[in-house]
Amino acid sequence: MASIILPMLIVYLWRLSKSNYLPYVIGFMILIGGILLLQPDAGQITAFACASTIILWRAIENPKWQYITLIILTLYVFTSWIYIDHLAPVPYVEQIIFLVADMGSMLLILGVGALLLLVYPFFITWKKDILGLYFLMTILVTFFGHFPMPIMGYGISPIIGYLIAMTATQKIKMAQTN
């Protein structure tokens, strides 16, 4: 569920941060981070916290509040990595990249390259690379723990979230050019 909702929330919170609703944005991000902390996927909260930090860092002018929100989101991430899910990883979900690596180094290079190509449009089309950072972090955390690989390996929800994010990126690009 988080794979579908978080890209939409990131875009929505970014838009709110551009208006006079910054206290609500801070509250929502702390609330969403707390909800994500309750689920066992440390990868999702890490990716969301990174994107949220960039949004807040750009929107908040007071350095004191910048550091307070950074500390809160960092505590969420550290807590999620300390109290990690105790379920055994499923190889075709959490370790799909390593399954590709077992097939050969050339396939590993092609697989990682294909994943990076998925993130590329976010960095090239939208000057605010927040969604790109979110997806890049969801890919990178899989190398450090037993976290599901987005887009490949488990279900349709990450694909729906990716398509929603891509659509939002295109709408923002069109709005910026008009």
N, CA and C of each residue as an Amber inpcrd file, in Angstrom:
protein
   534
   0.8210000  -1.1950000   0.0000000   0.0000000   0.0000000   0.0000000
   0.8680000   1.2630000   0.0000000   1.9560000   1.2090000   0.7900000
   2.8370000   2.3740000   0.8670000   3.4680000   2.6790000  -0.4880000
   3.7150000   1.6610000  -1.2890000   4.3310000   1.8740000  -2.5980000
   3.4290000   2.6610000  -3.5380000   2.1340000   2.6010000  -3.3130000
   1.1930000   3.3630000  -4.1420000   0.9900000   4.7630000  -3.5680000
   0.8350000   4.8620000  -2.2750000   0.4560000   6.1240000  -1.6450000
   1.6240000   7.0910000  -1.4600000   2.8050000   6.5890000  -1.1220000
   3.9140000   7.4900000  -0.8190000   4.3180000   8.4060000  -1.9730000
   4.4050000   7.9330000  -3.2130000   4.7280000   8.8940000  -4.2840000
   3.6990000  10.0270000  -4.4030000   2.4100000   9.6940000  -4.2450000
   1.3770000  10.7370000  -4.2850000   1.5430000  11.6930000  -3.1150000
   1.8140000  11.1550000  -1.9280000   1.9880000  12.0050000  -0.7520000
   3.1980000  12.9160000  -0.8870000   4.2590000  12.4070000  -1.4520000
   5.4540000  13.2300000  -1.6220000   5.1590000  14.4160000  -2.5390000
   4.4650000  14.1740000  -3.6360000   4.1050000  15.2670000  -4.5460000
   3.1600000  16.2450000  -3.8450000   2.1680000  15.7250000  -3.1520000
   1.2060000  16.5780000  -2.4610000   1.8900000  17.4160000  -1.3800000
   2.7580000  16.8040000  -0.5960000   3.4560000  17.5380000   0.4580000
   4.4310000  18.5580000  -0.1280000   5.0360000  18.2380000  -1.2590000
   5.9070000  19.2110000  -1.9080000   5.1000000  20.4360000  -2.3370000
   3.9190000  20.1980000  -2.9190000   3.0680000  21.3210000  -3.3360000
   2.6120000  22.1460000  -2.1350000   2.2510000  21.4720000  -1.0460000
   1.8520000  22.2020000   0.1560000   3.0000000  23.0170000   0.7330000
   4.2170000  22.4850000   0.6190000   5.3710000  23.2030000   1.1800000
   5.6470000  24.5030000   0.4330000   5.1710000  24.6040000  -0.8020000
   5.3490000  25.8260000  -1.5860000   4.3590000  26.9140000  -1.1880000
   3.3390000  26.5720000  -0.4210000   2.3390000  27.5480000   0.0050000
   2.5740000  27.8900000   1.4780000   1.5900000  28.4700000   2.0840000
   1.7090000  28.8900000   3.4800000   1.3170000  27.7990000   4.4630000
   1.3290000  26.5600000   4.0480000   0.8980000  25.4540000   4.8950000
   2.0700000  24.6560000   5.4620000   3.2090000  25.2850000   5.6380000
   4.4110000  24.5840000   6.0760000   4.2500000  23.8710000   7.4180000
   3.5810000  24.4500000   8.4190000   3.3930000  23.6930000   9.6700000
   2.6090000  22.3930000   9.4700000   1.6340000  22.4130000   8.5620000
   0.8820000  21.1930000   8.2640000   1.7720000  20.1600000   7.5680000
   2.6210000  20.6340000   6.6810000   3.5390000  19.7350000   5.9700000
   4.4600000  19.0420000   6.9660000   5.0120000  19.8100000   7.8910000
   5.8940000  19.2360000   8.9180000   5.1220000  18.2140000   9.7460000
   3.9190000  18.5630000  10.1590000   3.0960000  17.6370000  10.9430000
   2.7510000  16.3730000  10.1760000   2.3530000  16.5360000   8.9130000
   2.0280000  15.3600000   8.0870000   3.2350000  14.4590000   7.8930000
   4.3860000  15.0570000   7.6470000   5.5820000  14.2410000   7.4180000
   5.9860000  13.4790000   8.6800000   5.8560000  14.1130000   9.8180000
   6.1720000  13.4210000  11.0710000   5.1420000  12.3260000  11.3370000
   3.8710000  12.6100000  11.0580000   2.8190000  11.6020000  11.2250000
   3.0150000  10.4220000  10.2800000   3.2750000  10.6930000   9.0110000
   3.4870000   9.6260000   8.0280000   4.7290000   8.8160000   8.3920000
   5.7790000   9.5010000   8.8210000   6.9810000   8.7910000   9.2710000
   6.6820000   7.8770000  10.4450000   5.8510000   8.3510000  11.3790000
   5.4630000   7.5110000  12.5140000   4.6500000   6.3060000  12.0910000
   3.7560000   6.4870000  11.1400000   2.9700000   5.3540000  10.6320000
   3.8820000   4.3550000   9.9250000   4.8020000   4.8490000   9.1260000
   5.7350000   3.9550000   8.4400000   6.6430000   3.2290000   9.4310000
   6.9160000   3.8500000  10.5440000   7.7430000   3.2130000  11.5700000
   7.0470000   1.9880000  12.1580000   5.7260000   1.9820000  12.1380000
   4.9640000   0.8600000  12.6770000   4.9860000  -0.3590000  11.7630000
   5.2530000  -0.1610000  10.4890000   5.3370000  -1.3180000   9.5950000
   6.7950000  -1.7800000   9.5560000   7.0420000  -3.0060000   9.2030000
   8.3980000  -3.5360000   9.3180000   9.3550000  -3.1710000   8.1820000
   8.9230000  -2.4340000   7.1810000   9.7680000  -2.1480000   6.0270000
  10.5980000  -0.8900000   6.2600000  11.8330000  -1.0800000   6.6750000
  12.7330000   0.0500000   6.9230000  13.1060000   0.7550000   5.6290000
  13.0190000   0.0680000   4.5180000  13.3400000   0.6770000   3.2360000
  12.3750000   1.7920000   2.8680000  11.0890000   1.5880000   3.1060000
  10.0930000   2.6130000   2.7820000  10.2900000   3.8670000   3.6230000
  10.5230000   3.6780000   4.9190000  10.6830000   4.8630000   5.7720000
  11.9890000   5.5870000   5.4600000  13.0150000   4.8470000   5.0790000
  14.2810000   5.4850000   4.7090000  14.0910000   6.3350000   3.4610000
  13.4440000   5.7840000   2.4550000  13.2130000   6.5230000   1.2130000
  12.3120000   7.7340000   1.4590000  11.2490000   7.5500000   2.2460000
  10.3480000   8.6610000   2.5290000  11.0550000   9.7470000   3.3350000
  11.8540000   9.3590000   4.3120000  12.5640000  10.3320000   5.1370000
  13.5610000  11.1390000   4.3020000  14.2310000  10.4990000   3.3660000
  15.1710000  11.2240000   2.4960000  14.4360000  12.2510000   1.6460000
  13.3390000  11.8420000   1.0320000  12.5610000  12.7790000   0.2150000
  11.9730000  13.8990000   1.0730000  11.4790000  13.5520000   2.2540000
  10.8980000  14.5480000   3.1520000  11.9390000  15.5530000   3.6320000
  13.1210000  15.0760000   3.9070000  14.1910000  15.9590000   4.3560000
  14.5140000  16.9990000   3.2920000  14.5660000  16.5810000   2.0370000
  14.8450000  17.5250000   0.9530000  13.7120000  18.5480000   0.8310000
  12.4780000  18.0790000   0.8950000  11.3310000  19.0000000   0.8210000
  11.3980000  20.0180000   1.9510000  11.5930000  19.5360000   3.1690000
  11.6000000  20.4370000   4.3220000  12.8190000  21.3490000   4.3190000
  13.9490000  20.8170000   3.9080000  15.1670000  21.6250000   3.8980000
  15.0350000  22.7970000   2.9320000  14.3420000  22.5740000   1.8190000
  14.1360000  23.6450000   0.8410000  13.0340000  24.6140000   1.2660000
  12.0710000  24.1400000   2.0430000  10.9170000  24.9720000   2.3840000
  11.1070000  25.7600000   3.6780000  11.7840000  25.1760000   4.6460000
  11.9450000  25.8290000   5.9500000  13.1070000  26.8060000   5.8830000
  12.8580000  28.0190000   6.3140000  13.9110000  29.0340000   6.2910000
  14.6700000  29.0990000   7.6110000  14.0440000  28.7150000   8.6960000
  14.6690000  28.7670000  10.0120000  15.5580000  27.5370000  10.1970000
  16.8770000  27.7190000  10.3630000  17.7790000  26.5640000  10.5200000
  17.4450000  25.6870000  11.7290000  16.8970000  26.3000000  12.7650000
  16.5250000  25.5240000  13.9590000  15.4810000  24.4670000  13.6120000
  14.4460000  24.8670000  12.8630000  13.3920000  23.9290000  12.4740000
  13.8750000  22.9360000  11.4300000  14.8070000  23.3570000  10.5920000
  15.4050000  22.4200000   9.6420000  16.0660000  21.2620000  10.3860000
  16.8550000  21.6090000  11.3970000  17.5720000  20.5680000  12.1410000
  16.6460000  19.7270000  13.0150000  15.6080000  20.3410000  13.5630000
  14.6490000  19.5830000  14.3750000  13.9490000  18.5270000  13.5180000
  13.4640000  18.9230000  12.3440000  12.7950000  17.9490000  11.4740000
  13.7800000  16.9050000  10.9650000  15.0060000  17.3210000  10.6810000
  16.0240000  16.3650000  10.2510000  16.3120000  15.3360000  11.3380000
  16.4030000  15.7860000  12.5690000  16.6700000  14.8680000  13.6870000
  15.5100000  13.9020000  13.8840000  14.2810000  14.3950000  13.8140000
  13.1170000  13.5210000  13.9950000  13.0660000  12.4520000  12.9090000
  13.2250000  12.8610000  11.6500000  13.1850000  11.8930000  10.5540000
  14.3580000  10.9200000  10.6250000  15.5200000  11.3970000  11.0490000
  16.6820000  10.5120000  11.2050000  16.4470000   9.5070000  12.3190000
  15.8200000   9.9350000  13.3990000  15.4900000   8.9990000  14.4840000
  14.5240000   7.9210000  14.0060000  13.5590000   8.3090000  13.1810000
  12.6430000   7.3210000  12.6080000  13.4160000   6.2740000  11.8020000
  14.3460000   6.7490000  10.9770000  15.1070000   5.8280000  10.1300000
  15.9710000   4.9070000  10.9910000  16.6970000   5.4690000  11.9460000
  17.5510000   4.6320000  12.8040000  16.7330000   3.6150000  13.5850000
  15.5840000   4.0460000  14.0830000  14.7200000   3.1230000  14.8320000
  14.2430000   1.9870000  13.9330000  13.8650000   2.3120000  12.7150000
  13.3860000   1.2600000  11.8070000  14.5030000   0.2920000  11.4380000
  15.7300000   0.7620000  11.3610000  16.8490000  -0.1250000  11.0270000
  17.2790000  -0.9550000  12.2300000  17.0560000  -0.4570000  13.4320000
  17.4020000  -1.2190000  14.6390000  16.3660000  -2.3080000  14.8950000
  15.0910000  -1.9470000  14.7980000  14.0040000  -2.9010000  15.0360000
  13.4650000  -3.3990000  13.6950000  14.2740000  -4.1410000  13.0110000
  13.9680000  -4.5960000  11.6560000  13.0270000  -5.7990000  11.6970000
  12.3590000  -6.0360000  10.6090000  11.4380000  -7.1640000  10.4820000
  12.1820000  -8.4820000  10.7150000  11.6090000  -9.3410000  11.5350000
  12.2530000 -10.6110000  11.8640000  11.8090000 -11.7660000  10.9630000
  10.9520000 -11.4880000  10.0040000  10.5520000 -12.5350000   9.0700000
  11.7290000 -12.8830000   8.1670000  11.8540000 -14.1270000   7.8350000
  12.9300000 -14.5570000   6.9450000  12.6980000 -13.9850000   5.5470000
  13.7580000 -13.5480000   4.8850000  13.5830000 -12.9860000   3.5440000
  13.1980000 -14.0550000   2.5370000  12.3990000 -13.6500000   1.5840000
  12.0060000 -14.5200000   0.4790000  12.9460000 -14.1720000  -0.6820000
  13.7050000 -15.1320000  -1.1830000  14.7450000 -14.8100000  -2.1820000
  14.2290000 -14.0700000  -3.4140000  13.0830000 -14.4440000  -3.9380000
  12.6050000 -13.7850000  -5.1580000  11.9780000 -12.4250000  -4.8850000
  11.9200000 -11.9980000  -3.6390000  11.4170000 -10.6690000  -3.3090000
  12.5560000  -9.7980000  -2.8040000  13.0530000 -10.0940000  -1.6220000
  14.0560000  -9.2430000  -1.0030000  15.4550000  -9.4110000  -1.5890000
  15.7450000 -10.5400000  -2.1690000  17.1000000 -10.7860000  -2.6590000
  17.1340000 -10.9910000  -4.1760000  16.2250000 -10.3480000  -4.8840000
  16.1220000 -10.5810000  -6.3200000  17.3800000 -10.1230000  -7.0640000
  18.0030000  -9.0620000  -6.6160000  19.2340000  -8.6050000  -7.2520000
  20.3410000  -9.6370000  -7.0870000  20.3850000 -10.2720000  -5.9170000
  21.4270000 -11.2700000  -5.6800000  21.1450000 -12.5570000  -6.4600000
  19.8840000 -12.8270000  -6.7470000  19.5680000 -13.9470000  -7.6320000
  20.0720000 -13.6720000  -9.0460000  19.9500000 -12.4290000  -9.4760000
  20.4760000 -12.0490000 -10.7850000  21.9990000 -12.1370000 -10.7780000
  22.6210000 -11.7400000  -9.6690000  24.0840000 -11.8130000  -9.5640000
  24.5690000 -13.2490000  -9.6540000  23.7940000 -14.1810000  -9.1260000
  24.1680000 -15.5920000  -9.2130000  24.1370000 -16.1010000 -10.6480000
  23.4020000 -15.4220000 -11.5100000  23.3020000 -15.8400000 -12.9140000
  24.4710000 -15.3290000 -13.7530000  25.2360000 -14.4120000 -13.2110000
  26.3940000 -13.8910000 -13.9390000  26.5740000 -12.4060000 -13.7310000
  27.7990000 -11.9540000 -13.7990000  28.0910000 -10.5490000 -13.5400000
  27.5410000  -9.6420000 -14.6430000  27.4920000 -10.1320000 -15.8710000
  26.9480000  -9.3140000 -16.9500000  25.4550000  -9.0590000 -16.7370000
  24.7220000 -10.0680000 -16.3160000  23.2920000  -9.8760000 -16.0270000
  23.0920000  -8.9590000 -14.8270000  23.9820000  -9.0270000 -13.8430000
  23.8910000  -8.1240000 -12.6960000  24.0830000  -6.6820000 -13.1480000
  25.0680000  -6.4470000 -13.9830000  25.3120000  -5.0870000 -14.4860000
  24.1110000  -4.5970000 -15.2940000  23.5660000  -5.4570000 -16.1400000
  22.3800000  -5.0800000 -16.9230000  21.1710000  -4.8430000 -16.0240000
  21.0020000  -5.6810000 -14.9890000  19.8750000  -5.5160000 -14.0710000
  19.9450000  -4.2240000 -13.2790000  21.1070000  -3.9270000 -12.7410000
  21.2700000  -2.6800000 -11.9860000  21.1400000  -1.4800000 -12.9220000
  21.6900000  -1.6000000 -14.1240000  21.5340000  -0.5280000 -15.1100000
  20.0820000  -0.2760000 -15.4630000  19.3070000  -1.3600000 -15.6050000
  17.8730000  -1.2160000 -15.9020000  17.1490000  -0.5250000 -14.7520000
  17.5210000  -0.8580000 -13.5190000  16.8970000  -0.1940000 -12.3700000
  17.2380000   1.2900000 -12.3350000  18.4820000   1.6230000 -12.6400000
  18.8720000   3.0260000 -12.6580000  18.1820000   3.7880000 -13.7880000
  17.9080000   3.0970000 -14.8920000  17.1510000   3.7420000 -15.9750000
  15.7290000   4.0830000 -15.5470000  15.1790000   3.3100000 -14.6220000
  13.8420000   3.6180000 -14.1120000  13.8340000   4.9340000 -13.3360000
  14.9200000   5.2480000 -12.6850000  15.0140000   6.4590000 -11.8660000
  15.3930000   7.6720000 -12.7220000  16.0720000   7.4470000 -13.8030000
  16.5850000   8.5170000 -14.6580000  15.5500000   9.5620000 -15.0650000
  14.3420000   9.1850000 -15.4950000  13.3790000  10.2180000 -15.9270000
  13.0230000  11.2290000 -14.8400000  13.0730000  10.8350000 -13.5960000
  12.7230000  11.7690000 -12.5280000  13.7830000  12.8540000 -12.3820000
  15.0140000  12.5050000 -12.6080000  16.0780000  13.4850000 -12.4570000
  16.2250000  14.3800000 -13.6810000  15.8160000  13.9140000 -14.8270000
  15.9970000  14.6770000 -16.0510000  14.8030000  15.5900000 -16.3420000
  13.5860000  15.1580000 -16.0130000  12.4110000  15.9340000 -16.4150000
  11.9430000  16.9370000 -15.3730000  12.2720000  16.7230000 -14.1350000
  11.7630000  17.6010000 -13.0840000  12.9500000  18.1180000 -12.3020000
  13.1300000  19.4020000 -12.2730000  14.2920000  19.9880000 -11.6070000
  14.3010000  19.6710000 -10.1110000  13.1470000  19.4550000  -9.5440000
  13.0530000  19.0680000  -8.1330000  13.0850000  17.5420000  -8.0780000
  14.2110000  16.9860000  -7.7550000  14.4800000  15.5560000  -7.8720000
  13.9790000  14.7290000  -6.6900000  12.9380000  15.1500000  -6.0330000
  12.4650000  14.4970000  -4.8130000  11.9370000  13.0930000  -5.0960000
  11.1280000  12.9270000  -6.1140000  10.6240000  11.5910000  -6.4450000
  11.7410000  10.6810000  -6.9290000  12.6770000  11.2320000  -7.6640000
  13.8260000  10.4480000  -8.0870000  14.6410000   9.9600000  -6.9070000
  14.8210000  10.8290000  -5.9200000  15.5320000  10.4290000  -4.7100000
  14.7710000   9.3410000  -3.9580000  13.4510000   9.4650000  -3.8890000
  12.6390000   8.4540000  -3.2170000  12.8240000   7.0830000  -3.8720000
  12.6950000   7.0220000  -5.1880000  12.8390000   5.7330000  -5.8820000
  14.2790000   5.2260000  -5.8440000  15.2340000   6.1240000  -5.9450000
  16.6360000   5.7050000  -5.8540000  16.9350000   5.0930000  -4.4860000
  16.4120000   5.6900000  -3.4380000  16.6440000   5.1500000  -2.0900000
  15.9500000   3.8040000  -1.9010000  14.7620000   3.6290000  -2.4770000
  14.1090000   2.3220000  -2.3460000  14.8940000   1.2370000  -3.0620000
  15.6260000   1.6170000  -4.0960000  16.4890000   0.6520000  -4.7840000
  17.7520000   0.3920000  -3.9640000  18.3760000   1.4590000  -3.4710000
  19.6590000   1.3160000  -2.7770000  19.5610000   0.5600000  -1.4540000
  18.4610000   0.7390000  -0.7150000  18.3780000   0.0730000   0.5890000
  18.3480000  -1.4430000   0.4640000  17.9540000  -1.9490000  -0.6870000
  17.9070000  -3.4040000  -0.8500000  19.2970000  -4.0250000  -0.8030000
  20.3180000  -3.2380000  -1.0600000  21.6830000  -3.7580000  -0.9990000
  22.1980000  -3.8440000   0.4330000  21.5030000  -3.2070000   1.3820000
  21.9680000  -3.1650000   2.7670000  21.1260000  -3.9790000   3.7320000
  20.0770000  -4.5750000   3.2550000  19.2160000  -5.3510000   4.1420000
  18.2080000  -6.1490000   3.3500000  17.3420000  -6.7950000   4.0590000
  16.3160000  -7.6320000   3.4340000  15.0560000  -6.8010000   3.2240000
  15.1050000  -5.9690000   2.1960000  13.9630000  -5.1240000   1.8860000
  13.4970000  -5.4420000   0.4770000  12.2040000  -5.3990000   0.2410000
  11.6870000  -5.7040000  -1.1010000  12.2370000  -4.7410000  -2.1470000
  12.5340000  -5.2640000  -3.3060000  13.0090000  -4.4550000  -4.4230000
  11.7960000  -3.8400000  -5.1070000  11.8030000  -2.5170000  -5.2600000
  10.6670000  -1.8870000  -5.9410000  10.6520000  -2.2450000  -7.4220000
   9.5040000  -2.1100000  -8.0060000   9.2680000  -2.3100000  -9.4260000
   9.4020000  -3.7740000  -9.8400000  10.3190000  -4.5260000  -9.2620000
  10.4800000  -5.9170000  -9.6730000  10.5020000  -6.7960000  -8.4360000
   9.9480000  -7.9460000  -8.5060000  10.0810000  -8.8940000  -7.4160000
   8.8560000  -9.0760000  -6.5540000   7.9740000  -8.1020000  -6.4780000
   6.8040000  -8.3200000  -5.6370000   5.6190000  -7.4660000  -6.0700000
   4.6640000  -8.0560000  -6.6280000   3.3620000  -7.4620000  -6.8480000
   3.3090000  -6.2790000  -7.8010000   2.1130000  -5.7510000  -7.9270000
   1.8260000  -4.6680000  -8.8520000   1.8690000  -3.2970000  -8.1800000
   1.7780000  -3.2160000  -6.8580000   1.6780000  -1.9180000  -6.1950000
   2.8740000  -1.0060000  -6.4500000   4.1310000  -1.4890000  -6.4630000
   5.2210000  -0.5620000  -6.7860000   5.1370000  -0.0330000  -8.2160000
   4.6310000  -0.8420000  -9.1260000   4.4900000  -0.3910000 -10.5080000
   3.4270000   0.6950000 -10.5970000   2.3340000   0.5270000  -9.8830000
   1.2850000   1.5530000  -9.8520000   1.8320000   2.8430000  -9.2420000
   2.5650000   2.7200000  -8.1440000   3.1780000   3.8930000  -7.5190000
   4.1490000   4.5920000  -8.4510000   4.9340000   3.8050000  -9.1840000
   5.8850000   4.3700000 -10.1500000   5.1400000   5.1210000 -11.2490000
   4.0780000   4.5300000 -11.7720000   3.3180000   5.1850000 -12.8370000
   2.6220000   6.4500000 -12.3440000   2.1270000   6.4190000 -11.1200000
   1.5300000   7.6240000 -10.5310000   2.5810000   8.7220000 -10.4090000
   3.7620000   8.3520000  -9.9320000   4.8420000   9.3260000  -9.7870000
   5.2660000   9.8810000 -11.1450000   5.3320000   9.0180000 -12.1400000
   5.7190000   9.4630000 -13.4790000   4.6720000  10.4220000 -14.0480000
   3.3970000  10.1170000 -13.8260000   2.3250000  11.0060000 -14.2800000
   2.4050000  12.3530000 -13.5740000   2.6220000  12.3320000 -12.2790000
   2.7480000  13.5850000 -11.5220000   3.9410000  14.3930000 -12.0010000
   5.0310000  13.7170000 -12.3030000   6.2160000  14.3980000 -12.8020000
   5.9310000  15.0980000 -14.1310000   5.2260000  14.4120000 -15.0100000
   4.8860000  15.0030000 -16.3050000   3.9460000  16.1930000 -16.1340000
   2.9870000  16.1060000 -15.2190000   2.0720000  17.2300000 -14.9810000
   2.8270000  18.4320000 -14.4210000   3.7640000  18.1800000 -13.5220000
   4.5520000  19.2700000 -12.9540000   5.4190000  19.8930000 -14.0370000
   5.9930000  19.0850000 -14.9000000   6.8190000  19.5880000 -15.9900000
   5.9870000  20.4680000 -16.9210000   4.7720000  20.0150000 -17.2490000
   3.9050000  20.8140000 -18.1210000   3.5080000  22.1200000 -17.4490000
   3.2420000  22.0760000 -16.1460000   2.8510000  23.2920000 -15.4270000
   4.0120000  24.2810000 -15.3520000   5.2340000  23.7560000 -15.2420000
   6.3940000  24.6330000 -15.1740000   6.7030000  25.2730000 -16.5270000
   6.4050000  24.5950000 -17.6100000   6.6810000  25.1650000 -18.9350000
   5.6130000  26.1670000 -19.3620000   4.4240000  26.1040000 -18.7660000
   3.3480000  27.0590000 -19.1220000   3.4550000  28.3350000 -18.3960000
